[in-house]
Each structure stands twice: as structure tokens, then as C-alpha cells.
Amino acid sequence: MTQSLTLDSISAHYGSTQVLENLSLAVGEGELVSLLGASGCGKTTTLRLVAGFLQPTSGTITLGGRDLTRLPPHQRDIGLVFQNYALFPHLSVADNVGFGLKQRGISGDAKTKRVGAMLDRVGLAHLADRLPAALSGGQKQRVALARALVIEPPLLMFDEPLSNLDAKLRIDMRVEIRQLQRANGTTSVYVTHDQEEAFSISDRVAIMHAGRIMQLDTPEILYQRPANAFVARFVGFENLIAMKVVERDGAKITAEMAGGIRLTLPLEQFGAIPDSFILACRADGLQVTDNAAMEGIPATLGLRTYLGRAYQYQAETPAGALIANGPLTRPLDAGVTAKLVPVPEQCTILAPEAV
């Protein structure tokens, strides 16, 4: 894949505080990569560095082989879509969309034609003469998207663009953004704190923490095979259980955890398992049962919560506190002794050093 945007060993500080640490990222031509993480992880700082609103302490930023590192924002030719829309309140929809073209010396029929085509594409041609105050949140976001796309930038950047919309509209808009981005083939970087949003819209996702990329991969691989404990917890593997292999028997192994508890695990599901490992399980990956004959982790059940599709239990075990789900048909009470049975399809293996 041809690389369009490259960040090479970028570090950044706010005063004496280091915000990014030796961060490198390559985004392929036409690819949409999301930067995902909690507030303060460095994702918005990364966007601001690429846009030129901040300068890195060290490292280089290139776009299509052109060094952007020290260029001012207006010379970078990047399309930006902001959380707060950033529309000019005194300009009509058409004039807002055409503003970037006007700044680039495109006027007259050429400008009118490009603005009209873009408004058709985002479904707002009938609102061309309205002012932003007369638009809904979703319509304003479409105007902001059209304004960013109409200049045909080599890079489009989104800064939490859907945070101000209600849940239903967020889902609708992320589909529209993805469809438009694919139709235009625009290389894009998308900043969000919403995992579902990032996974649904992206070719690849960079999960960030403390100014570093913890893992960069496709949504499917991140969800199924996290590279370390931080990413595992981030994508929903709430339970991390330290184990050691005590027996290997063809297609399965027997492994032991704290308290001498042993489990049998299939190699077919997990592949090669090292002698020491972490069994990472989602709550769905530990099924609660009161069948004492089943192999599983002995547990004393605590708080039970209703999830609609299952009951979820806080449980105390020899491996520590774990979270597990049980069927709706047989709710169990706090204080009951039960077994937590691993479901291999909802579990993964981590190396001990990944914790």
C-alpha cells in the first residue's frame, strides 16, 4: 500500500509535560485510520500536530512525500471536520461549503459547480441558501463534511465529529462519512473516544495510551487478538488469569492457576500456548453454572446485574475477582457457590510480559 501520511518518531510536550513519546504512524493512500483512546491519551494532540496547530518537539510529518513538519496550517492543504462544526454563522450553506474553494482562488462557474455537486452528494442541495442557525445538528455536520471534501484534500481529518449528536444520528452519520470517504478515496485520520464508532468506520485503528500507540491493527484483530493487557481490557477482556501449563496432551493442555485450580484448554482454538500465559476472557467467556460436576473455576457469587441478554455476576475466586455472565433462565443469588466455565471463543491468550 502506498503510504500517504507518515509520522516518524514524533514527540510533543505541553510545557514540561510529555504528551507524545516517539510516536510513529503510517496511513496508506485512501485508508481511514482512527486514533482511539480516553481523554488525555494524545489522540487530539496527534491530530493538531498533523494539522499544524502544534509543533512537535522532535520527529517529522510527511504527506505524500512532502515534509509538513514546519509548515503553517494554511500551507498543508488538509481538510478538517471538527466536533463543533466551525461553520460561519453569517454565510449560507453554499457559501460555507465554497469558502475553501474561494480561498484557493476558485470562483465563478467552477466554484458553483463543485459546491452544487458536493451538496448533492451530502443530500443538502435543497438547503443551499439557509444559514447554519436554521439547520439541525446532523445537517450542520454534513455541511462541515462537504466543506472539507469539496477542496479535494490529500488528507481529511476528523476531530470527534459526532460527539454532539444523539445516538441514532451518530450511527447514521458514521455510515455516511464512511461511504463518502470511500467514494472519494480520501486518506483520512479519525479521532474518537468511542470504540464502536472507531471499529465500524475504520480500515485500521490505533489504540492510544499515555502518548503511545499500544496496538495498530484492523478492528477484527484488535477485538479478537489484543497484543497486550491494556488493549485486552480496552476491548472488553475484563478477566486476566495467570496460568502455567502442567500437561500437554495432543490437541489440548492442562493449565493451573492460583489455588491449584486446573483447566483444560483446546489448542485448536488458541494455537500454540507458552508454558506460562495469561488467559484473557470477556464476561461472556466465563459462563456461570451451579453444576458442581463441571470443570471450571470455583467461585462465590456476589452482585448480580441484569443485562437483558444475560445476568452478569461479580465473583470471588482463587484467581481474584472476576466478572462472568450466566443465562437468564437460572438466576443465582449472591453468596452461592458456582463454577465459572471458560468459553474458548470468547477468550484469548496473552504472554505474561504483555501484562
Residue pairs with C-beta under 8 A, 6 or more apart in sequence:
1 28
1 29
1 31
2 28
2 29
3 26
3 27
3 28
3 29
4 27
4 28
4 29
4 30
4 31
4 63
4 64
4 154
4 155
4 187
5 25
5 26
5 27
5 50
5 61
5 62
5 63
5 155
5 187
5 189
6 25
6 26
6 27
6 60
6 61
6 62
6 63
7 23
7 24
7 25
7 26
7 46
7 49
7 50
7 59
7 60
7 61
8 24
8 59
8 60
8 61
8 62
9 22
9 23
9 24
9 58
9 59
9 60
10 20
10 22
10 23
10 24
10 46
10 49
10 56
10 58
10 59
10 60
10 61
11 18
11 20
11 21
11 22
11 23
11 56
11 57
11 58
11 59
12 18
12 19
12 20
12 42
12 45
12 49
12 54
12 56
12 57
12 211
13 19
13 57
18 211
19 42
19 45
19 211
20 42
20 45
20 46
20 49
20 56
20 211
20 212
21 210
21 211
21 212
22 59
22 212
23 42
23 46
23 59
23 211
23 212
23 213
24 59
24 213
25 33
25 46
25 206
25 213
25 216
27 33
27 187
27 188
27 189
28 187
28 203
29 185
29 187
30 185
30 186
30 187
31 187
31 188
31 203
31 204
32 178
32 181
32 187
32 188
32 189
32 190
32 201
32 202
32 203
33 188
33 189
33 190
33 202
33 203
33 204
33 205
33 206
33 216
34 189
34 190
34 191
34 192
34 197
34 198
34 201
34 202
34 204
34 205
34 206
35 43
35 46
35 47
35 189
35 190
35 191
35 192
35 206
35 208
36 43
36 192
36 193
36 194
36 195
36 198
36 205
36 206
36 207
36 208
37 43
37 193
37 207
37 208
37 209
38 193
38 209
39 193
41 208
41 209
41 210
41 211
42 208
42 210
42 211
42 212
43 191
43 192
43 193
43 208
44 159
44 160
44 191
45 54
45 211
46 191
46 208
47 157
47 159
47 189
47 191
48 54
49 55
49 56
49 61
50 61
50 68
50 76
50 78
50 155
50 157
50 189
51 73
51 76
51 78
51 80
51 157
52 68
52 71
52 72
52 73
52 75
52 76
52 78
53 73
55 69
55 70
56 69
59 69
60 67
60 69
61 67
61 68
61 69
62 68
62 69
63 76
63 78
63 154
63 155
64 154
68 76
77 151
77 153
77 154
77 155
78 153
78 154
78 155
78 156
78 157
79 100
79 147
79 148
79 149
79 151
79 153
79 155
79 156
79 157
79 186
80 86
80 148
80 156
80 157
80 159
81 141
81 144
81 145
81 148
81 156
81 157
81 158
81 159
81 161
82 144
82 159
82 161
83 159
83 160
83 161
83 163
83 164
84 164
85 132
85 140
85 141
85 143
85 144
85 164
86 144
87 96
87 132
87 140
87 143
87 144
87 147
88 95
88 96
88 99
88 132
89 131
89 132
89 133
90 131
91 99
91 131
91 132
92 128
92 129
92 130
92 131
93 119
93 124
93 127
93 128
93 129
93 130
93 131
93 132
93 135
93 143
94 115
94 116
94 119
94 128
94 129
96 132
96 143
96 147
97 115
97 118
97 119
97 143
97 146
97 147
97 150
98 111
98 112
98 114
98 115
98 150
99 147
100 147
100 148
100 150
100 151
101 107
101 111
101 114
101 115
101 150
101 151
102 111
104 151
106 114
114 150
115 128
115 150
116 125
116 128
118 146
118 149
118 150
119 125
119 127
119 128
119 146
121 146
121 149
121 180
121 183
122 142
122 143
122 145
122 146
122 176
122 180
123 142
124 139
124 142
124 143
124 146
127 135
127 139
132 140
132 143
135 143
137 164
137 165
137 166
137 169
138 165
138 169
138 172
138 173
141 161
141 162
141 165
141 173
142 173
142 176
144 161
145 161
145 176
145 177
145 180
148 156
149 156
149 180
149 184
149 186
152 184
153 186
154 186
154 187
155 186
155 187
155 188
155 189
156 181
156 186
156 187
156 188
156 189
157 188
157 189
157 190
157 191
158 177
158 188
158 189
158 190
158 191
158 192
159 191
160 191
160 192
160 193
161 173
161 177
161 190
162 169
162 170
162 173
162 174
162 192
162 194
162 197
165 173
170 197
174 197
174 200
174 201
177 201
178 200
178 201
181 188
190 198
190 201
190 202
192 198
195 234
195 235
198 205
198 219
199 205
199 219
199 222
199 223
200 219
202 219
203 218
204 216
204 217
204 218
204 219
205 216
205 217
205 218
205 219
205 222
206 213
206 215
206 216
207 213
207 214
207 215
207 216
207 222
207 230
207 231
207 234
207 235
208 214
209 230
214 227
214 228
214 230
214 231
214 234
215 222
215 226
215 227
215 228
215 231
217 227
222 231
222 235
223 235
223 236
224 348
225 348
226 232
226 234
226 235
226 237
226 280
226 348
226 350
227 354
228 350
228 354
228 355
229 240
229 278
229 280
229 350
229 354
229 355
232 240
232 280
232 348
232 350
233 240
236 282
236 283
237 280
237 281
237 282
237 285
237 347
237 348
238 281
238 282
238 283
238 322
238 323
239 279
239 280
239 281
239 282
239 283
239 285
239 286
239 322
239 323
239 324
240 278
240 279
240 280
240 350
240 355
241 257
241 278
241 279
241 280
241 281
241 297
241 319
241 322
242 257
242 258
242 276
242 278
242 319
242 352
242 355
243 255
243 256
243 257
243 263
243 276
243 277
243 278
243 279
244 255
244 256
244 275
244 276
244 277
245 253
245 254
245 255
245 273
245 274
245 275
245 276
245 277
246 254
246 255
246 256
246 262
247 253
247 254
251 266
251 267
251 268
252 264
252 265
252 266
252 267
253 264
253 265
253 267
253 273
254 262
254 263
254 264
254 265
255 262
255 263
255 265
255 273
255 277
255 279
256 262
257 263
257 279
257 297
257 318
257 319
258 318
258 319
258 320
259 317
259 318
259 319
260 318
261 297
261 298
261 317
261 318
261 319
263 279
263 295
263 296
263 297
263 342
264 295
265 273
265 279
265 342
265 344
266 344
267 273
269 344
269 345
269 347
270 344
270 347
270 348
270 349
271 349
273 349
274 349
274 351
276 352
277 349
277 350
277 351
277 352
278 349
278 350
278 351
278 352
278 354
278 355
279 342
279 347
279 349
280 347
280 348
280 349
280 350
281 342
281 343
281 346
281 347
282 346
282 347
283 312
283 323
283 324
283 325
284 310
284 325
284 343
284 346
285 342
285 343
285 344
285 345
285 346
285 347
286 297
286 322
286 323
286 324
286 325
286 340
286 341
286 342
286 343
287 324
287 325
287 326
287 340
287 341
287 343
288 299
288 301
288 311
288 313
288 315
288 324
288 325
288 326
288 332
288 338
288 339
288 340
288 341
289 296
289 326
289 338
289 339
289 341
290 330
290 332
290 336
290 337
290 338
290 339
291 339
292 339
294 339
294 341
295 339
295 341
296 339
296 340
296 341
296 342
297 317
297 318
297 319
297 322
297 339
297 340
297 341
297 342
298 317
298 318
298 337
298 338
298 339
299 315
299 316
299 317
299 322
299 324
299 337
299 338
299 339
299 340
300 315
300 316
300 317
300 335
300 336
300 337
300 338
301 313
301 314
301 315
301 332
301 333
301 334
301 335
301 336
301 337
301 338
302 313
302 314
302 315
302 316
302 334
303 313
303 314
303 334
304 311
304 312
304 313
304 331
304 332
304 333
304 334
305 311
305 312
305 313
306 312
307 325
309 328
310 325
310 326
310 327
310 328
311 325
311 326
311 327
311 328
311 331
311 332
312 323
312 324
312 325
312 326
313 323
313 324
313 325
313 326
313 332
313 338
314 321
314 323
315 321
315 322
315 323
315 324
315 338
315 340
317 340
322 340
324 340
326 332
332 338
